[in-house]
């Protein structure tokens, strides 16, 4: 089995029980994968009208991870559809972009995929009220009635366990112009030729979501799928898994016009090409930037 390690545990009130936030940040900085384990009662979270008080454990993967100011960790579930307890999928198809911060502060964005016209306009809206769910605490909401509502909340899970798996190796780091900072082209190529998979850490990807204000320093970590190596030109690039871009902050949270989603193609010359979807219209755009990138192999 993979060597998953619990590096931070929070109690129900989100106070630290074990481990440390710094240990979590250090692992993410080294390219670690992240899962979060939580616990709740069925009739406190899934069906409040039920007499079933069974304890339920949930373990979720976070395929996009942010490290803000080199110290604050937040992860996003990028592949999740709404799930309705043991019964199956939720009533309406959408992406459930749950985002967990290292302190248990949670936020979700839900771009709908079924196409009914949305009548609402982007802007502040009440956080949903969950009747009969005393462990749910709504904080703020955005864009109710649009195709992409989002809101922030806290749920008093019985425990939060932040688990990491550290089997990635950094093989190349370069600046936005492609100049090598550490590692080497040869290490990257050799890893590619031996069949390794890749992950990237891209610095400053979401600066443009700050509306002209100074963006907090941030790295976004996302795994890659297909990879390509031009051996004579010494150019390497890869297509990432789907990812979610969010305006960087502490804590990380969704807000109106402060996020989008799509796919990236990072290159070893510093280019990052983006295919991004506007969550309100599902219309796409293509753009590119030059950014510093770290490449990890496994």
SULQUISUL-V897668 format. One record per residue. N is the residue number from 0. PHI is phi in radians with two decimals (none if undefined). PSI is psi in whole degrees, -180 to 180 (* if undefined). BURIAL is 1 if it has 9 or more other ideal C-beta (glycine too) atoms within 8 Angstrom, else 0. Layout:
n:phi:psi:burial
N:PHI:PSI:BURIAL
N:PHI:PSI:BURIAL
This chain:
n:phi:psi:burial
0:none:151:0
1:-1.10:150:0
2:-1.50:76:0
3:-1.38:140:1
4:-2.28:132:1
5:-1.46:112:1
6:-1.87:-13:1
7:-2.68:130:1
8:-2.21:132:1
9:-1.98:147:1
10:-1.36:179:1
11:-1.02:-34:0
12:-1.53:10:0
13:1.24:16:1
14:-1.38:153:0
15:-1.27:128:1
16:-1.71:-39:0
17:-2.75:159:0
18:1.30:-160:1
19:-2.73:154:0
20:-1.14:-33:1
21:-1.17:-39:0
22:-1.09:-39:1
23:-1.12:-48:1
24:-1.08:-40:1
25:-1.10:-42:0
26:-1.14:-45:1
27:-1.09:-41:1
28:-0.99:-33:1
29:-1.49:5:1
30:1.66:12:1
31:-1.10:149:1
32:-1.33:158:0
33:-2.32:135:1
34:-2.29:152:1
35:-2.20:128:1
36:-1.82:132:1
37:-2.35:166:1
38:-2.37:146:1
39:-2.70:167:1
40:-1.61:138:1
41:-0.94:-47:1
42:-1.49:7:1
43:-1.84:-13:1
44:-2.34:-39:1
45:-1.63:-53:1
46:-2.45:98:0
47:-1.26:-13:0
48:-1.55:-5:0
49:-1.44:154:0
50:-1.59:0:0
51:-1.41:110:0
52:-1.77:23:0
53:-0.99:138:0
54:-1.32:130:1
55:-2.08:130:1
56:-1.75:143:0
57:-2.28:133:0
58:-2.17:123:0
59:-2.18:146:1
60:-1.69:147:1
61:-2.15:96:1
62:-1.42:-15:1
63:-2.11:130:1
64:-2.26:138:1
65:-1.92:140:1
66:-2.11:109:1
67:-1.79:131:1
68:0.93:28:0
69:1.08:21:0
70:-2.58:-19:0
71:-1.96:125:1
72:-1.83:135:1
73:-2.54:139:1
74:-2.18:151:1
75:-2.14:133:1
76:-1.38:111:1
77:-1.75:-7:1
78:-2.09:11:0
79:-1.63:132:1
80:-1.66:153:1
81:-1.01:134:1
82:-2.09:134:1
83:-1.88:81:1
84:0.93:-141:0
85:-1.41:-1:0
86:-1.46:-21:0
87:2.26:-147:0
88:-1.32:159:0
89:-1.24:176:1
90:-1.27:-23:0
91:-2.34:126:0
92:-1.18:130:1
93:-2.84:170:1
94:-1.53:140:1
95:-1.89:87:1
96:-1.48:67:1
97:-1.12:137:1
98:-2.17:124:1
99:-1.94:128:1
100:-1.55:165:1
101:-1.14:-17:1
102:-1.74:9:0
103:1.51:-2:1
104:-1.20:127:1
105:-2.09:155:1
106:-2.68:149:1
107:-2.41:140:1
108:-2.08:141:1
109:-2.34:82:1
110:-1.24:121:1
111:-1.36:146:1
112:-2.00:1:0
113:-1.70:-5:0
114:1.54:-5:0
115:-1.07:145:0
116:-1.11:138:0
117:-1.75:132:1
118:-1.71:-20:0
119:-1.31:165:1
120:-1.99:145:0
121:-1.02:142:1
122:2.70:178:0
123:-1.06:147:0
124:-2.66:160:1
125:-1.10:142:0
126:-1.18:142:1
127:-0.98:142:0
128:-1.75:125:0
129:-1.80:95:0
130:-1.11:135:0
131:1.34:14:0
132:-2.15:79:1
133:-1.16:-17:0
134:-1.55:-1:1
135:-1.72:132:1
136:-2.27:102:0
137:-1.23:142:1
138:-1.97:-58:1
139:-2.73:156:0
140:-2.29:162:1
141:-2.51:143:1
142:1.12:31:1
143:-1.04:139:1
144:1.54:-8:1
145:-1.59:-177:1
146:-1.35:-7:1
147:-2.47:65:1
148:-1.19:152:1
149:-2.56:157:1
150:-2.81:160:1
151:-1.96:149:1
152:-2.83:171:1
153:-2.26:134:1
154:-2.05:131:1
155:-1.39:71:1
156:-1.08:151:1
157:-1.08:-29:0
158:-2.78:150:1
159:-2.14:123:1
160:-2.09:120:1
161:-1.66:113:1
162:-1.97:137:1
163:-2.20:153:1
164:-2.21:119:1
165:-1.89:81:1
166:-2.21:21:0
167:-1.67:149:1
168:-2.19:125:0
169:-1.27:122:1
170:-1.95:-18:1
171:-2.78:138:1
172:-2.32:135:1
173:-2.47:162:1
174:-1.47:-175:0
175:-1.15:-18:0
176:-1.66:2:0
177:1.56:2:1
178:-1.28:129:0
179:-1.15:132:1
180:-1.78:-43:0
181:-2.68:166:0
182:1.23:-160:1
183:-2.81:160:0
184:-1.01:-40:1
185:-1.09:-43:0
186:-1.06:-42:1
187:-1.14:-47:1
188:-1.10:-44:1
189:-1.08:-39:0
190:-1.12:-41:1
191:-1.08:-47:1
192:-1.18:-23:0
193:-1.56:2:0
194:1.63:13:0
195:-1.17:155:0
196:-1.67:166:0
197:-2.29:152:1
198:-2.33:149:1
199:-2.13:150:1
200:-2.05:117:1
201:-1.96:128:1
202:-1.65:130:1
203:1.38:19:1
204:-1.08:-31:1
205:-1.85:17:1
206:-0.98:-36:0
207:-1.22:-14:0
208:-1.42:-3:1
209:-1.58:5:1
210:1.08:35:0
211:1.61:-16:0
212:-1.31:160:0
213:-1.15:128:0
214:-1.54:137:1
215:-1.05:145:1
216:-1.04:136:0
217:-2.73:150:1
218:-2.09:141:1
219:-1.99:130:1
220:-1.87:126:1
221:-2.59:140:1
222:-1.39:152:1
223:-1.84:157:1
224:-1.83:-101:0
225:-1.21:142:0
226:-2.29:152:1
227:-2.41:138:0
228:-2.25:115:1
229:-1.61:103:0
230:-1.23:-34:0
231:-1.38:-40:0
232:-1.39:-11:0
233:0.94:52:0
234:-2.12:128:1
235:-2.17:138:1
236:-2.61:162:1
237:-2.59:153:1
238:-1.72:126:1
239:-1.41:165:1
240:-1.18:164:1
241:-1.01:145:1
242:-2.45:167:1
243:-2.16:125:1
244:-1.65:132:1
245:-2.33:140:1
246:-0.94:122:1
247:-1.25:137:1
248:-2.87:172:0
249:-2.20:113:0
250:-1.30:164:1
251:-1.29:139:1
252:-2.79:156:1
253:-1.42:150:1
254:-2.68:169:1
255:-1.00:128:1
256:1.10:17:0
257:-1.86:19:0
258:-2.82:160:1
259:-2.73:-177:1
260:-2.59:162:1
261:2.85:-148:1
262:-2.29:155:1
263:-2.19:152:1
264:-2.21:98:1
265:-1.48:145:1
266:-2.13:155:1
267:-1.33:-2:1
268:-1.61:7:0
269:1.69:-9:1
270:-1.25:138:1
271:-2.24:110:1
272:-1.58:141:1
273:-2.22:134:1
274:-1.98:104:1
275:-2.04:142:1
276:-1.90:131:1
277:-1.25:117:1
278:-1.18:-19:1
279:-1.43:-31:1
280:-2.04:-16:0
281:1.07:20:1
282:-1.47:144:0
283:-1.87:161:1
284:-2.50:154:0
285:-1.99:137:0
286:-2.67:171:0
287:-2.60:156:0
288:-2.40:170:0
289:-2.00:122:0
290:-2.50:156:1
291:-1.28:138:1
292:-2.37:141:1
293:-1.98:137:1
294:-1.96:130:1
295:-2.06:144:1
296:-2.15:150:1
297:-2.55:*:1
